[in-house]
Amino acid sequence: MSEASTLARPQASQAPVMGAFERYLTLWVALCIVAGVVLGQTMPAVFHAIGAATVAEVNLPVAVLVWLMIIPMLLKIDLGALGQVKEHWRGIAVTVGINWLVKPFSMALLGWIFISHLFRPFLPADQIDGYIAGLILLAAAPCTAMVFVWSNLVDGEPHFTLSQVALNDSIMVIAFAPIVALLLGLSSITVPWNTLFLSVLLYIVVPVIVAQLWRRALLAQGGQDALKKTLGRLGPLSLSALLLTLVLLFGLQGEQIIAQPLVIGLLAVPILIQVYFNESFAYLLNRALGVEWCVAGPSALIGASNFFELAVATAIALFGFQSGAALATVVGVLVEVPVMLSVVHIVRRTRGWYEHRAA
């Protein structure tokens, strides 16, 4: 069996193995959230300095942590095997449909139901429209970097994941502004193109190049054994970077959490519903179409997650740093990692059900 086939098709009868560190990941996440909020309050100057280290609204320390998370996962990818991804066209079609035909419009509906009506008495009246705008911006930007993390945690097919992310980034350049303009009713949208292009460069282009050069060096020196040993050593590093990212994110937003807990909690409701709805919809569609679980997992996760850096930058550019739109996108940042980890757990636990089909 070729190397590409070995990587691309995990055995259907073998569930992904979780180490002790991964098994208690929920506990580590909870501790990191608490630590981030506490440290953000006790060491505000440190977190303000970290938060200020940005280029085009992309935080450079977070970018470095993202590299530590995704480069080990990109090491698994054999670029020569990307031609096989055409076999997974159904999974790609499901994800594209969820990301661009369902997610932005379902979020607009949820914003109208919850923010405009059910929660209106509990929210500042002058910020209602801004909150809805922020939610729409969040849903209109499919996730880029963190998708590799979620895919790896469900033992997803890495070539499909890379191809799907590249396709989403290409569509985003064309479709993001028109969809946002349609849903917000604005005649023109100022998209922060520098944020979009810099994020793609930092989170896709550079890590792919680094990972492929490293992969070739490992294979040249020690073959598959050297690659396998390196991946085993890098696993804990990748998850540690994920946890440190949580500490940074919650430390940077700790003041917002303490100052407006009710508003943040209410804004989180439509975001959570949207994530679980889109994940479930994509997962069930993939199952109905007979898509392999190793493709359906990342397909569902890509359909559920958001490109929050672009959403935050666009909200600030359109409505200002102190706007309700900016706050709504920040709430997306806060809930992204914990809620996506719960989705990972759901996908893993339902593998047996997913693969069980009548003859």
C-alpha positions, 0 to 999 in steps of 0.5 A: 500500500502506498504512503498516500493511501495509508495516510488517506484511509484510516481503517474503518474498524479502528477508532482513533486512539487518544492518549492520556493528554487528549483524553482529559483535554476538556479539563485542560481547556476549562483550566486554561479558560479560568487561568486566562481570565484570572491572568488577564485581570492580574497582569493586564499590562502583559496582555495589552502588550501581547494584544498590541502585537498585531499586523492588519488585525492579525495577532502575531503571537497567536499566529506563532501558536497557530503554526505550532498547532498546524505544522505537525498536522501538515507534515502528514500531507503528501502533496503528490496525493492531492489528486486523490481528493477528487474522490471526495467530491461529495464531502467538498460539495456538502462543506461548500454548500453549508459554508456559503448557502446555509451558514450566513443566512441561518445566522441572520435568521438566528440573530433576528429571532434572538437578538432582535426579539427574544433578548431585546429587553436585556440588551442595549437598544442602540447596539441591537443592529450592531450585534446582528451585524457582528454575528453575520460577519462571523458566519460569513467567514469560514475557518482557515487555520484552526480547521487543521487542528479540528481535523487532526483531532477526529483523525480526518483525511488530511488531503481533503482538509487542505483542499477544502480550506484552499477552496474556501479561501478562494471562494471567500475572496469573491463571495464574502463581501457580496454575502455580507452586503446582501445580509446587512443591506449595505451598498458597499462593504469595506473588506480588510483585504490586507487581513484576509491575504495576510491570514491566508499567507500566515496560516496556509502558505507559510505552514504548508511550505515549512511542513513540506520541506521538513517532511522531505528532509525527514523522509530523506534521512530516515524514511517513514519511521523518522516521519512517524517518530517526529509526528509522535513527538510533536503531538503534545506540542500541538495540543499545548499550543492550542491550550496556550492560545486559549489562555491568551484569547481569554486573557486578552478578552478578560475585561470584556467578560467581567464587564459585560457577562450578560451581554456576552452570554446572550450573544453566545446563544445564537452562535452556539445554536448555529455551530451545532446546527451546521455541524449536524446538518453537514454530518448527516448530509455526508452520511446520507451521501455515503461519504467516508467518516474520515472525510465527513468529520472534517467536512462537518467541522469546517462547516461549523467553524468560523474565521474570527480574525477576518470577522473581527477586522471587518467589524472594526473597519465597518463599525468601530472598535467599541461597536456592538458588531465588534463585541459580537465577533469577539464573543465568537473568538471566546466560544470558538475553541471550547465549542469546537472541541465539544463538536470534535467529541461528538464526531468521535463518539458517533463514529460507530453510528455513522459507519453502521449502514444497512446492507 
